[in-house]
Amino acid sequence: MLTDGAWTASASERDRTVADPATGEPVGDFPAGCAEDVERAVDSARRAQPGWARTAPAERAACLHRMADRIEARADELAELVTREMGKPIGDSRGGVAAGIGTLRQYAELGPLHRGRSLQGGWDATDLMVHEPRGVVAVITPWNDPVAIACGLVGAAVVTGNTVVHKPSERTPHTGALLAELMAAELPPGVLTMVPGDRHPGEALAAHPGLDLVAHVGSTAAGRAIAAVAARTGAKTLLENGGKDPLIVDAGVDVKWAAGQAATGCFANAGQICTSAERVYVHRDVAEEFLAALAQRAEELRMGPGMDEETALGPLVDRAQRDVVDRHVRGAIEAGARLLTGGYVPEGPGAFYPPTVLADCTENMDVMREETFGPVAAVRVVESFDEALELARESRYGLAATVLTPSMANAQRAWRELPVGTVKINAVFGGAPGGAAQPLRASGHGFGYGPELLDEMTHTKVVHLSPLP
């Protein structure tokens, strides 16, 4: 049975099981969810929305601060659930929970400051542009960073006066349920409701005519399906979808440092980050030394269960995802790529896959064209920075890119010319708080972070107020 923020499942409803990707052992069962759950959730959100919109912004912000307090008090429990359900090392899981807490507090501060502007009209008139909540927002979140992403989207939607129906990934359902329970406990009934289940209730939710906005982080295929149904219902869409992010290694860099950056970009969270480096273009002047250093870095990473504090590389989320990764690697080798390290399916339980380095890759390989989402560094040697930049631009995706270069001129060219939402120069991850990017092409559209996310969660109304003559 669906409740605000969480579920209570009868035995007959427990027809889905999530397994620990490190051991294959069951973590627990969760209800399948159905169209009736979606109908009840959207109806509840629709009824609650007018009252929540009238709630003072400062009061809504205070609710977010209390949400953050609740999550902080159970941060260890949430982090352990993340690791048990999707496998990332426990330290990374703790970091994701901390990021979610910080994001809620950020929007608690920004929400009451979100303002419109006055216009210069007639002396006896008042002309305004004001932000108003869109209404009912569906938040559909992925498994690879389930706490931080949900906190950002739910927090921004709620603080601007919207009500939310949250559909977490079926790969991290217990994490999603606990998080929704903690957040909903600080909100009036109906303001935040969670719908459990696999893609079927997710599809029903995205297509519901009672929604005003659908915010989705996940695969490109799912994002395109959501955009198609939203075009029929009239809901706005906010999409951050797949990527095939390039990493350019220019001549003149410190090779060991560059190999460390590439290892982080390709192997962090077993390559299961939306902005992982998925294709590497290295200048021939440094290629041989770079490849040797990258392979050494890969071999030094400790692979094991995420709950082990010493683990650097946990399992993939499940064996289905491992099959995709291995298929890309096998296909590349068959097409002429050179395997330097990794590239095999380990024996034993779980969904482990070793950090893998492939050299001599070409653009016709899936490992260079399609999202692999695994711990694979697919490397192509180039003759010049111009060639690297040209190849990096040739993708249907447009999420992010990284450039490692000692040349200010090349850095300037790169951020100007790369058709992506985020360009990182000399650091694969990082950036100032509040940064917000718009993914391009098949990677989605709209701002997913920062103060600009508050604009996405609201619509702007122009008001002209004139006295009676």
C-alpha positions in Angstrom: 0.0 0.0 0.0 1.3 3.5 -0.9 1.7 6.0 1.9 3.2 9.5 2.0 6.9 9.1 1.5 7.0 5.3 1.9 5.3 2.0 1.4 3.9 -0.8 3.5 3.8 -4.0 1.5 1.7 -7.0 2.0 3.1 -10.4 1.2 1.2 -10.5 -2.1 2.7 -7.2 -3.2 6.3 -8.2 -2.6 7.0 -9.4 -6.1 10.4 -7.6 -6.8 13.7 -8.4 -5.1 16.9 -6.3 -5.1 20.2 -8.1 -4.7 23.5 -6.9 -3.3 25.7 -6.6 -6.4 28.8 -7.6 -4.4 27.4 -10.9 -3.1 24.2 -11.6 -5.1 22.4 -12.0 -1.8 18.9 -10.4 -1.4 18.8 -7.0 0.2 15.0 -7.1 0.4 11.7 -7.2 -1.5 9.8 -4.2 -2.7 6.3 -3.8 -4.2 5.9 -3.7 -8.0 3.9 -0.6 -8.0 1.0 0.0 -10.4 -1.0 2.6 -12.3 -3.5 2.8 -9.4 -0.6 3.9 -7.1 0.3 6.6 -9.6 -3.3 7.7 -9.8 -3.6 8.0 -6.0 -0.2 9.8 -5.7 -0.9 12.4 -8.4 -4.4 13.0 -7.0 -3.0 13.5 -3.5 -0.3 15.9 -4.8 -2.9 17.8 -6.9 -5.1 18.3 -3.8 -2.2 19.4 -1.6 -0.6 21.8 -4.1 -2.8 25.0 -3.6 -2.3 25.0 0.1 1.4 24.4 -0.2 1.8 27.2 -2.7 0.2 29.6 -0.3 2.7 28.6 2.5 5.2 31.3 3.1 8.6 30.7 1.4 10.4 31.0 4.7 8.2 28.2 6.1 8.8 26.0 3.2 12.6 26.6 3.6 12.4 25.7 7.3 10.9 22.3 6.2 13.9 21.7 4.0 16.3 22.4 6.9 14.4 20.0 9.1 14.5 17.4 6.3 18.3 17.8 6.2 18.5 17.3 9.9 16.5 14.1 9.7 18.7 12.7 6.9 21.9 13.7 8.7 20.7 11.8 11.8 20.4 8.6 9.7 23.2 9.3 7.2 25.1 6.1 8.0 22.0 4.0 7.5 21.2 5.6 4.1 24.9 5.3 3.0 24.9 1.6 3.8 21.7 1.0 1.9 23.1 2.7 -1.2 26.2 0.5 -1.0 24.2 -2.7 -0.5 21.8 -1.9 -3.3 24.1 -0.5 -6.0 27.6 -1.4 -4.9 29.6 1.8 -4.7 32.3 2.0 -2.0 30.9 3.1 1.4 33.0 6.3 1.5 31.5 7.4 -1.8 28.0 6.5 -0.5 28.6 8.7 2.5 29.8 11.5 0.2 26.6 11.2 -1.8 24.4 11.5 1.3 26.4 14.5 2.5 25.9 16.1 -0.9 22.2 15.6 -0.6 22.1 17.2 2.8 24.1 20.1 1.6 21.8 20.5 -1.4 18.7 20.7 0.7 20.3 23.3 2.9 21.3 25.3 -0.2 17.8 25.3 -1.5 16.4 26.2 1.9 18.5 29.4 1.7 17.9 30.1 -2.0 14.2 29.4 -2.0 13.0 32.5 -0.1 15.4 34.7 -2.2 14.0 33.5 -5.5 12.5 36.7 -6.9 11.0 38.3 -10.0 11.3 41.9 -10.9 9.3 45.1 -11.3 8.8 46.8 -14.7 8.7 50.5 -15.4 5.2 51.2 -16.5 2.8 54.0 -16.0 3.1 56.2 -12.9 -0.3 55.0 -11.5 0.2 51.3 -12.4 2.2 48.4 -11.0 3.9 46.0 -13.4 5.6 42.9 -12.2 7.2 39.7 -13.3 6.7 37.0 -10.6 7.7 33.4 -10.2 4.9 30.9 -9.3 5.1 27.1 -8.8 4.3 25.0 -11.8 2.1 22.6 -9.8 2.7 18.9 -9.5 6.2 17.7 -10.3 7.2 14.1 -11.1 10.8 13.4 -10.0 12.2 10.2 -11.5 15.7 9.5 -10.2 18.5 7.0 -11.0 20.4 4.4 -9.0 23.9 5.6 -9.4 23.6 8.6 -6.9 20.2 8.1 -5.5 20.3 10.4 -2.5 22.1 13.5 -3.8 20.1 13.7 -7.1 16.7 13.1 -5.3 17.5 15.7 -2.7 18.3 18.3 -5.3 15.2 17.8 -7.5 12.8 17.3 -4.6 14.3 20.2 -2.6 14.1 22.7 -5.4 10.5 21.6 -6.4 9.2 21.7 -2.8 10.8 25.0 -1.7 9.3 26.8 -4.7 5.7 25.7 -3.8 5.3 22.6 -6.0 4.1 19.2 -4.7 6.1 16.1 -5.8 5.5 12.5 -6.8 8.9 10.7 -6.5 9.7 7.5 -8.4 13.1 6.2 -7.4 15.0 3.6 -9.4 13.9 0.0 -8.9 17.6 -0.8 -8.4 17.7 1.3 -5.2 14.2 1.1 -3.9 14.9 0.8 -0.2 17.2 3.8 -0.4 14.5 5.8 -2.2 11.8 4.7 0.3 13.8 5.6 3.4 14.8 9.0 1.9 11.3 9.8 0.9 10.0 8.8 4.3 12.5 11.1 6.1 11.7 14.1 3.8 7.9 13.6 3.8 7.9 13.5 7.6 8.6 17.3 7.6 5.9 18.2 5.1 2.1 18.3 5.0 0.3 15.3 3.7 0.4 15.0 -0.1 3.3 17.4 -0.6 5.7 14.5 -1.2 4.6 11.0 -2.2 6.7 8.1 -3.4 5.6 5.5 -6.0 7.7 2.3 -5.8 8.2 -0.2 -8.6 10.0 -0.8 -11.9 9.6 1.0 -15.3 5.9 0.3 -15.5 4.7 2.7 -12.8 7.4 5.1 -14.0 5.9 5.1 -17.5 2.4 5.6 -16.0 3.7 8.5 -13.9 5.5 10.2 -16.8 2.4 10.0 -19.0 -0.1 11.2 -16.3 -2.1 14.2 -17.6 -2.2 15.7 -14.0 1.5 16.6 -14.1 2.9 20.0 -14.8 6.6 19.0 -14.9 8.6 15.8 -15.3 12.2 15.9 -14.0 14.1 12.8 -15.0 17.8 11.8 -14.5 18.6 8.5 -16.2 19.1 6.9 -19.6 18.7 8.7 -22.9 16.2 6.1 -24.1 14.0 6.7 -21.1 14.4 10.5 -21.4 13.3 10.4 -25.0 10.2 8.3 -24.1 9.3 10.8 -21.4 9.7 13.7 -23.8 7.4 12.0 -26.3 4.6 11.4 -23.8 5.0 14.9 -22.2 4.5 16.4 -25.6 1.1 14.9 -25.6 0.1 15.8 -22.0 1.6 19.3 -22.1 4.0 18.8 -19.2 7.3 20.6 -19.2 10.3 18.2 -19.1 13.7 18.6 -17.4 16.1 15.9 -18.6 19.6 14.9 -17.7 20.3 11.8 -19.7 23.2 9.7 -21.0 26.7 10.9 -22.0 29.8 9.8 -23.8 32.2 12.3 -22.3 35.5 12.8 -24.0 38.8 13.4 -22.1 41.6 15.1 -24.1 45.2 14.6 -23.0 47.4 17.3 -24.7 51.1 17.2 -25.3 53.3 18.8 -22.6 51.2 17.6 -19.6 52.8 15.8 -16.6 52.0 12.2 -17.8 51.6 10.6 -14.4 49.3 13.3 -13.2 47.3 13.0 -16.4 47.0 9.2 -15.9 45.8 9.8 -12.4 43.1 12.2 -13.7 42.1 9.7 -16.4 41.9 6.9 -13.9 39.6 9.0 -11.6 37.4 10.0 -14.5 37.1 6.5 -16.0 37.0 4.3 -12.9 35.3 6.3 -10.1 32.1 4.5 -9.0 33.1 1.8 -11.4 32.5 4.2 -14.3 28.9 4.6 -13.3 28.8 8.4 -13.1 26.8 10.5 -15.7 30.0 12.5 -16.3 32.5 9.7 -16.3 35.2 10.0 -18.9 34.2 7.4 -21.5 36.6 8.1 -24.4 40.2 9.3 -24.2 42.1 11.2 -26.9 45.8 11.4 -26.1 48.5 13.2 -28.1 51.0 11.0 -29.7 53.9 12.8 -28.0 52.8 11.5 -24.6 50.8 8.5 -25.6 53.1 5.6 -24.8 54.1 6.8 -21.4 50.5 7.8 -20.6 49.1 4.4 -21.5 51.6 2.6 -19.4 50.9 4.9 -16.4 47.1 4.5 -16.8 47.3 0.7 -17.0 49.5 0.7 -13.9 46.9 2.9 -12.1 44.2 0.6 -13.1 46.1 -2.5 -11.8 46.7 -0.7 -8.4 43.0 -0.1 -7.7 41.6 -2.5 -5.1 38.4 -4.1 -6.3 36.0 -5.6 -3.8 32.8 -5.2 -1.8 31.7 -1.7 -1.3 31.3 -2.2 2.5 35.0 -2.8 2.8 36.6 0.5 3.7 39.7 -0.3 1.7 37.8 -0.9 -1.6 38.5 1.6 -4.4 36.3 -0.1 -7.0 33.1 -1.8 -6.1 30.9 -4.0 -8.4 28.7 -2.8 -11.2 25.1 -2.3 -10.2 24.1 -5.8 -11.5 25.1 -8.4 -14.0 22.9 -7.0 -16.7 25.0 -3.9 -16.7 28.2 -5.9 -16.5 27.1 -7.8 -19.7 26.8 -4.4 -21.5 30.3 -3.4 -20.4 31.8 -6.7 -21.3 30.1 -6.7 -24.7 31.5 -3.3 -25.5 35.0 -4.4 -24.5 34.8 -7.7 -26.4 33.5 -5.9 -29.5 36.4 -3.4 -29.3 39.0 -6.1 -29.1 37.5 -8.1 -32.0 37.6 -4.8 -34.0 41.3 -4.3 -33.3 41.6 -2.6 -30.0 44.6 -3.6 -27.8 43.8 -4.8 -24.3 46.4 -3.4 -21.8 44.7 -4.6 -18.6 41.4 -5.9 -17.3 38.7 -6.9 -19.8 37.4 -10.1 -18.2 34.5 -11.3 -16.2 35.7 -12.5 -12.8 34.7 -15.8 -11.3 32.6 -15.8 -8.2 29.5 -14.0 -6.9 28.5 -10.4 -7.6 28.8 -8.1 -10.6 32.4 -7.2 -10.5 34.4 -6.0 -13.5 38.0 -5.0 -13.3 39.3 -1.5 -14.4 40.0 -1.9 -18.1 42.3 0.0 -20.4 41.9 -0.4 -24.2 44.4 1.2 -26.7 44.1 1.7 -30.4 40.3 2.4 -30.2 38.5 3.8 -33.2 35.2 5.7 -33.6 33.4 2.8 -35.2 33.5 0.8 -31.9 30.6 0.9 -29.4 33.1 1.6 -26.7 33.7 5.0 -28.4 30.2 5.7 -29.5 27.6 4.3 -27.1 27.4 4.9 -23.3 29.4 2.0 -21.6 28.8 3.1 -18.0 31.5 0.9 -16.6 35.2 1.0 -15.5 36.7 1.2 -19.0 39.2 3.7 -20.4 38.9 3.5 -24.2 41.9 5.4 -25.6 42.7 6.7 -29.1 46.0 8.3 -30.0 45.8 11.5 -32.0 48.4 13.5 -33.9 47.4 17.0 -32.7 45.1 18.9 -30.4 43.1 19.9 -33.4 42.4 16.2 -34.2 41.5 15.5 -30.6 39.1 18.4 -30.5 37.4 17.4 -33.8 36.9 13.8 -32.6 35.6 15.0 -29.2 32.9 17.0 -30.9 31.7 14.1 -33.0 29.1 12.6 -30.7 25.3 12.6 -30.4 25.7 13.3 -26.7 26.5 16.7 -25.1 26.8 16.3 -21.3 30.4 17.2 -20.4 34.1 17.1 -21.5 37.5 17.3 -19.8 40.7 18.8 -21.3 44.1 18.3 -19.7 46.5 20.9 -21.3 49.3 23.3 -20.4 48.3 25.6 -23.2 46.0 28.5 -22.4 45.2 28.9 -26.0 44.1 25.2 -26.3 42.1 25.5 -23.1 40.3 28.6 -24.5 39.5 26.9 -27.8 38.2 23.8 -26.0 35.7 25.5 -23.8 34.5 27.7 -26.7 34.2 24.9 -29.2 33.1 21.7 -27.4 29.3 21.4 -27.8 28.6 20.2 -24.2 27.0 21.6 -21.1 30.1 21.4 -18.9 33.7 21.8 -19.8 36.4 21.0 -17.2 40.0 22.1 -17.8 42.7 20.3 -15.9 40.4 18.5 -13.5 38.1 15.7 -14.3 35.7 16.5 -11.4 35.2 19.6 -9.3 33.8 23.1 -9.6 32.3 25.9 -7.6 29.1 25.5 -5.6 26.0 26.6 -7.4 27.2 25.7 -10.9 24.4 24.8 -13.3 24.7 23.4 -16.8 22.3 22.7 -19.6 23.1 19.3 -21.3 22.9 19.3 -25.1 21.8 16.9 -27.8 20.8 13.4 -26.7 22.1 14.2 -23.1 18.9 16.2 -22.3 17.9 19.8 -21.7 17.2 22.3 -18.9 19.1 23.2 -15.8 19.4 20.4 -13.2 21.4 22.2 -10.5 22.2 25.6 -8.9 19.9 28.6 -8.5 18.7 28.1 -12.1 16.9 24.9 -11.1 14.5 27.1 -9.1 13.7 28.9 -12.4 12.9 25.5 -14.0 10.6 24.6 -11.2 8.5 27.8 -11.6 6.8 29.7 -14.4 7.0 33.5 -14.8 3.8 35.5 -14.8 3.5 39.1 -15.9 1.1 41.2 -13.8 -0.2 44.7 -14.8 -2.2 46.3 -12.0 -3.9 49.6 -12.9 -6.5 51.6 -10.8 -10.0 52.0 -11.9 -10.4 55.3 -13.9 
